[in-house]
Each structure stands twice: as structure tokens, then as C-alpha cells.
Amino acid sequence: MKHIFTPEDLIAYLYSETTLAKRLAIQEALRRDPALSIELESLRIAQQQFPKVRFTAPKRSLNAILQYSQSTRMEEYVQP
């Protein structure tokens, strides 16, 4: 049975966001279909061109969130 894989399938594969069964099916399709391999490689190149972003919040923001979380948690226990 031949599978048709969409660009979305290949992107999910690229980011390891597929089920094991789908991952294995895509790997088999990549072995058999050079055009699919070329499409995956072009997606890999595009992925590498994305800027590397670090998601870190300032300590002041993290502390404010933590304090708010703790204060609202305490209010839950204090309310009648």
C-alpha cells in the first residue's frame, strides 16, 4: 500500500512529532521515493535557517508569576 505524505507529515517527522508507526512508514517511503527525500531535505534546510531563539524570561517576571501563583493558591484555602 502506497502512502501519500503531505508537507505537514514531513514537518511532523522532522520535529519528531509523529507516532512510531507513521515515523516508520515515512522512513520506508523516504527509502523508496527520491522526490520525497528531496522534499524532506528542503524542509531541513529551511528549518536550519530559522533563527535560534532562547525562551528565557527575566527573573523579575518569573518571581512575579511565582508570587502571584502562591498568593492565589493561599486564597483558595482561606475562602469559606
Secondary structure, DSSP 8 states (H G I E B T S, - for coil): ------HHHHHHHHTT-S-HHHHHHHHHHHHH-HHHHHHHHHHHHHHHHS--------HHHHHHHHHHHHHHHHHHHH--
